Amino acid sequence: MRVRVLANMGAFLSTVSAFIATSNFARCLSSVYRIPRIVVDVGCVLTNTLPTGPYRGAAGRRRITRSSG
């Protein structure tokens, strides 16, 4: 499985925004399935929106759910 993502970081980086968009995204991508090889390319983009941050402890999971559907 190969996944390429451009992550919206918002107007500036918060303390955990890069972690949410990269490490946590890749860790949660396979969900409950056993996938032998996953290649994830993540690009972080600064935009004029609100900064990325955790939401009730579900950091990154909402994005993954939408991208895999």
Backbone hydrogen bonds in HBPLUS format (Angstrom, degrees):
<---DONOR---> <-ACCEPTOR-->    atom                        ^
c    i                          cat <-CA-CA->   ^        H-A-AA   ^      H-
h    n   atom  resd res      DA  || num        DHA   H-A  angle D-A-AA Bond
n    s   type  num  typ     dist DA aas  dist angle  dist       angle   num
A0039-VAL N   A0001-MET O   2.87 MM  38  6.27 164.0  1.89 161.0 166.4     1
A0003-VAL N   A0039-VAL O   2.84 MM  36  6.21 163.4  1.87 168.1 173.8     2
A0041-ASP N   A0003-VAL O   2.88 MM  38  6.27 164.7  1.91 162.0 167.2     3
A0005-VAL N   A0041-ASP O   2.86 MM  36  6.25 161.9  1.89 165.6 170.9     4
A0043-GLY N   A0005-VAL O   2.81 MM  38  6.20 160.5  1.85 156.4 163.2     5
A0007-ALA N   A0043-GLY O   2.67 MM  36  6.01 160.6  1.71 167.2 173.3     6
A0045-VAL N   A0007-ALA O   2.87 MM  38  5.97 168.6  1.89 168.7 166.4     7
A0009-MET N   A0045-VAL O   2.88 MM  36  5.75 176.1  1.88 157.3 158.1     8
A0052-THR N   A0009-MET O   3.21 MM  43  5.36 144.8  2.34 129.2 125.5     9
A0047-THR N   A0010-GLY O   2.92 MM  37  4.90 144.9  2.05 112.9 120.2    10
A0011-ALA N   A0049-THR O   2.82 MM  38  5.52 134.0  2.03 157.8 151.1    11
A0020-ILE N   A0016-VAL O   3.06 MM   4  6.30 160.1  2.10 159.0 164.3    12
A0021-ALA N   A0017-SER O   3.16 MM   4  6.36 161.2  2.20 149.8 154.1    13
A0022-THR N   A0018-ALA O   3.08 MM   4  6.12 135.3  2.29 142.1 152.7    14
A0024-ASN N   A0019-PHE O   3.07 MM   5  6.17 172.3  2.08 159.8 161.9    15
A0026-ALA N   A0022-THR O   3.05 MM   4  6.23 169.6  2.06 158.1 160.5    16
A0027-ARG N   A0023-SER O   2.99 MM   4  6.13 156.0  2.05 148.3 155.4    17
A0028-CYS N   A0024-ASN O   3.12 MM   4  6.18 150.8  2.21 145.5 151.3    18
A0031-SER N   A0028-CYS O   3.21 MM   3  5.54 145.6  2.34 109.2 118.9    19
A0033-TYR N   A0030-SER O   3.08 MM   3  5.65 152.6  2.16 144.1 142.2    20
A0058-ALA N   A0055-TYR O   3.14 MM   3  5.74 169.6  2.15 122.9 125.4    21
A0061-ARG N   A0058-ALA O   3.35 MM   3  5.69 146.5  2.47 114.3 123.8    22
A0064-ILE N   A0060-GLY O   3.28 MM   4  6.53 159.8  2.32 149.4 154.6    23
A0065-THR N   A0061-ARG O   3.01 MM   4  6.17 160.2  2.05 149.7 154.6    24
A0066-ARG N   A0062-ARG O   3.18 MM   4  6.41 158.1  2.23 146.4 151.4    25
A0067-SER N   A0063-ARG O   3.01 MM   4  6.23 153.2  2.08 148.2 155.8    26
A0068-SER N   A0064-ILE O   3.06 MM   4  6.13 139.4  2.23 148.2 156.9    27
